[in-house]
Amino acid sequence: MTPPSRLASVAPAALDADQLRLYRELVDGPRGRAGDIPLVDNNGALVGPFAVMAVSPAVGDAVQRVGASLRYASVLNPLVREAAVLLVAAHHGSAFEWRAHEGAARRLGLDDDQLGQLRQGRPPAGLAPPAHQALIAVAALLRTRSLDEETYAATRAGLGERALSELVWLVGYYAMLALALRVFDPTVTTDRA
């Protein structure tokens, strides 16, 4: 039997004005329009990290804006982005983030063997050199919380400085979500996922 969530599911009608503004931004904003990540359950209540964001809507809004920028306004190659998210999810044991991003990674061309390598915390074989180097950098960030000079130089040369900075922010952002999910254990199941 699964223990109950620490964070109760809240129907939209029970949200206060600030929470409702955040709710509308999430479901009507880029995430809701993309429809690729589960935001709400069948009753319309926010799920996963979005439920945690609604606890403190001002902070939650800032957090979700960072995430929206990383997903929808980044120069990162989409395959690199999704594979990096999966590496972070695997490292932190974040089942929600894995489930939410695995489909996108598959649609971008990752196969079962490559997903298995990511689940084991390894950059997958068979990627173009810049993408592989980016994922080597993600693995290093997760392992050491930094990049040595060689990895930094190779990743910057392969991606450029802007994409490297976005990759570092992405690793930190998804690590933050994994922490919030672990602490608050919000409802993460949805038939829409």
N, C-alpha and C positions, 0 to 999 in steps of 0.2 A: 504494500500500500504506500502510495506517495504521500509524504507529509504535506500539510496545507502550506500554501504560499505565505510568506511573511507580509506580502503586500496584497491587500484585497483588491479584487477586480472592481472597478468603479464605472458604472454606467454613465454615459454622457450627460444624462439629465441630472446626475448628482454632482457634477463638477461645478466649482465656483467660477466666477467670471474670468479670472486669469487662467485657470486650468482649461476652460473652454476655448479661450483664444489660442492657447498652445495646441489643443486638440484640433481646432480648425486649421491651424498652420500645418500640422502634420498630415492630416487626411486630405486637405485641399491643396497642399503645397507640392513640391517636386516628388516627394516620396509617394504620396497618394496618387498623383497623376501617373507615375511610372508603374505602380502596382506590382513591383517586383519583390517587395519586402513586406511580410505581414505586420500590419500596424494595429489592427483591432480584431477582436474575436467576433463570433456570430452575433453577439449582443451589442456590438459597437464599442465595447470597452477597450482601451489601449492595452497592448500586451508587451511583454519583454521590456527592453530598455525604455520604450516610449511611456510605459506605465510609471517607471521610476522618474522620468523627466517631469511628469505631471505633478509629482509630490511637491516640487519647488519650481513652479512654472517659469520664473524669471531666469533661474539657472538652467532649467531644462530647455528653455528656448535658445539660450546661448549655445548649449551643448548640441542641440539638434541642428543649429545653423552651421556649426563646424562640420558636422556629419554630412549635411546637405551639400556644402561646398566641396568636401572631399569626394562625394559621389557624383555630383552633377556639374561642377565647375572646375574640375581638376584637369591638369594636362597629363596625368598618369594614364598610361595605356590601360584600358578597361580590364584586360586579362591580368596584368600585373596587380591592379587594384584588388580584384576579386581573389586572386591567389594569395596576396598579402593578407587580406582579411581572414582567409581560411588558415593561414599559418598562425596568425594571432589567436584565432578561435581555438585551434588545436593546442597551442601552447598554454592557454589559460583554461582549457576545458569548457569552453563556452558553447554548449549545445545549441542554444538559440541562434547565435551568430553563424555557426557552421550551417545549420539548417537553412537559415535565411539567405546565405550566399552561395551555397553549393550549386543550386540550379543555375544561377548566373554564370558561375565558373564553367559548368558543363556546356551551357549555350555558347560560351566563348571558345570552346574547343578542348577543355581539359577532359581527359578520359579517366576511367576508374583507377588505372595504375598511377596516374599523376595525382589524383585526389588522395589515393592511399599514401603516397609519398608526403604530401602536404599534411595529412593527418598524423604522420610520424614526425613532423617538424622539419622535413627536408624539402629544399627546393626541387621541384620535379624535373626529371630529364625531358629532353625533347623541345625545350623552349628556345626561342631566338636568344642570342647572347645578351642583349640588353635586359630582357625580361628575366633571364636566369640570374644575371648579376644583381638585379634589383631584389630578387628573392633571397639571394645569398646575404644581401645587406639586411633584409628583414629578419632572417634567422639569427644573424649576428646581433642585431638590436635586441631581440628577445632573449638571447643567451647572455649577452654582456652589458646590455643597456648603453652601448656605444658602438662606434665603428673605428677600427684601427685605420691607420693612414692608407694602407694598400686598398682596403675595402672601400673606404671613403672615395679615394681617387678613382678607382675603377667604376664605382657606381655613378659618381658625378660625370665621368667621361661618357658613360653609356646612356644616362638619362638626362643630364643637364642639371644645373643647380636647382631650378624651380621644381622639377619633378622629384628630385631627391628630398627637397624640403617637404613637399607634400607627402612623400612616402614616410618620412619620420613622423609627421603629424598624424598620418593614418594609423601607424603602429600605436602611438600614444592614445589616440581617440578610441580605437577598438579595445585596447587594454583597459581603458577607463570604463567602457561599457561592460566588459567582462567582469570587472570588479563590482560595478553596481548590480549586475545580474546575480552575482554570487552572494552579495550582502542582502539584498532585498528579496531575492527569489520570487520575482513577480510571476504572474500567470504567463506562460509562454506558449501554451497550446492554442491552436486555432485551426479550424477546418480549412482556412484560406491558404495556409502555408504549403 
